[in-house]
């Protein structure tokens, strides 16, 4: 789940550039725009920085004292999807194609305009944020004060981890994914336990009771988990402040 601190996090940009004057000029430009920025003068320093502070965006020079920016980009691409901007004096089309093929997102030829440099940085970060948001939304179900993170197998009530067990999470997920629809005890049991219920109805009732208590303890609101006279269960969005 994306926390408030993650939303407010200042983007960190790593500049990998052996020209110290240019590196520090770009670092000052970025910091004046409100970004965090770090500098590495060669590939080995870049690796050390990434191990300690994974950046949100890379700015690579192509020619480094101990390697190629293209090779370094391919290396980092194995572990990160952070955008990559290449800055280089090489202006031939084949070099640009190589850079993009290595996993780069944009290519600026030296000398370049500072405003264009900053605009590209802003565009790449915004694009990455939108992509990340879409991915996160695909793995999140939010109803009332409850957020279900499918990738973490966790439920958050008013931003706090409800500390559900695997079965409690699976029950809540099934109910939330079928909002407004009554599910029989047998259907829920078979989905969560992976077998027929037979005479084990008490196991489901116990798990459901514990689930409701944990949600209530976190002051969950905006929905109700309803038990029908027939023994089925449904998840309904409401305007009430307490679960049934």
Buried (B, 14 or more C-beta within 10 A) or exposed (E): BBEEEEEEEEBBBBBBBBBEEBBBBBBEBBEEEEBBBBBBBBBBBBBEBBEEEEBBBBBBBBEBEEBBBBEBBBBBBEEBEBBBBBBBEBEEEEBBEBBBEBBBBBBBBEEEEEEEBBEBBEBBBEEBEEEBEEEBEEEBBBBBBBBBBEEEEBBBBEEEEBEBEEBBBBBBBBBBBBEEEBBBBBBBBEBBBEEEBEEEEEBBBEBBEBBBEBBEEBEBBBBBBBBEEEEBBBBBEBEEEEBE
